[in-house]
Amino acid sequence: MAELRKRGLRTGVICSTPFEKLGQAQAKVFGAPDLPLVMIQHPLGGIQMDEVRARAQQALPKVIALVETALKGKS
């Protein structure tokens, strides 16, 4: 994602809460410190499908906001 971001594409990463600092650090290391992280509740593995849906519903408004921001930037 960092490479895409550096090339001018609007990108973001969905990341679970324990990995937020790691995601921020990796974004900086790879030259994209402004890479948006869409945070979701941890864990994602080993949970029931209704819990996965809840995580997706939690992330959806943030993802939509990123897309809307990207579309505004292209006009």
N, C-alpha and C positions, 0 to 999 in steps of 0.2 A: 504494500500500500504506500509506503514511503516513497518509493520510486515513482509511482503514478502521481502522487501529490507533488513531487518535485518537478514533474513534467507539466504541471498546470492543471491536472485533472482533479476534480473535487472528489475526495475520498474520505472515508472514515473507517473505524474499526470497532466492531462490537466486542466488548471485553467484560468478563465477569469481575466483580468487585475486588477479589484478592490480587488481581493482576493489573490494577490501575497504575500503580507506580512503575511496574515493569513496562507496561505499554507506553507510558510517558517517557521513560528512560530510553526505550528502544526507538521511539519516534525521534528523539533528539540525536541519538547515535547515528541513525540513518539519514539525518539531515532534514527531517520534517517535523520540527518541534510544534508546529501548529496543527498536526494531524488530530482531528477530532476523535475522541474515544466515546462511544456510546456504551454506557455502563449498564450491565444487567446483574441481577442477583445471582450469586453462586450457590450451589453448583448447577451445572447444566447436565452433566452425565449422571446416569443412574437415577433419574427422576421420572415420574409418570408423565404421559403426554399432556395431560391438563396443566401440569406445572410448566412444561415447555411452552405451551400456549400462553400461559400467564407471563412468562419471561418475554415472549415475542410482543405481547400487548404492551408490556412495560417499555420496550425499546421502540415500538412503532412511532410514537409521536416525535421522538428524537431523530429517527431516521428520516421521517417526513420533513422535519425542519432542515436537516442537512440537504435534502434534495431541493427543497424550496429555495434555500440559500444559493445552491449551485445554479438553479435556473435563473434567479435574479442576477447573478453575476455574469450570465451569458447575454443578458439583454442590453 
